[in-house]
Amino acid sequence: MSATRVRFAVGGTFAVLMFAAVAFVFSGVYNIGADDHHTKLVLAAITQLRDSSIAVRASKVEVPNLEDPAKIAAGADRYALLCVGCHLAPGVTKSDLRPGLYPHPPNLVQAESIDAQRAFWIIKHGIKMSAMPAWGKSLGDAEIWDIVSFVRKMPSMSQDTYLQLSRGSSSSASPNRS
């Protein structure tokens, strides 16, 4: 087969695949509603895209000291105001908002380990089409690091400690919303 024929075959195949992709996107056949879950293939592709994108960008983030009790307390207070409705908290097992979100946000109380670089990048920049806002548009880096300091400690925290640190900042931080 000549080089011209190979180029023509590759180009033709590419054109057909592009046409099919454009037709699929504009057909509306794929249900984008948050109450209809993705297919396994789409979910796997989105998950890989998200994780790879975050890993590349988060690796450049420099982590400050996260052990300062004042930063942890400030992070708990801000978390109670901004995050508990989606990500829950010690003693908060449900929220009115959470069931309608897809993909479901992680329950950070149950997180085994939270990478500081990744958490900072996600909080600052958000995640498209996930309801995770880019808090960097309204919070400074120091305030975001306070939240990171807190969420890294939260999985081992009792309900009483959480309530004491957060000073009852959020009505959705009421314990036992089960």
Secondary structure, DSSP 4 states (H G I P E B T S, - for coil): --HHHHHHHHHHHHHHHHHHHHHHHHHT-S---TTSPPPHHHHHHHHHHHHHHHHHHHTTPPP-----HHHHHHHHHHHHHHTHHHH-BTTB---SSGGG-SSPPP-GGG-S---HHHHHHHHHH-BTTTTB--GGGTS-HHHHHHHHHHHHHGGG--HHHHHHHHTT--GGG-TT--
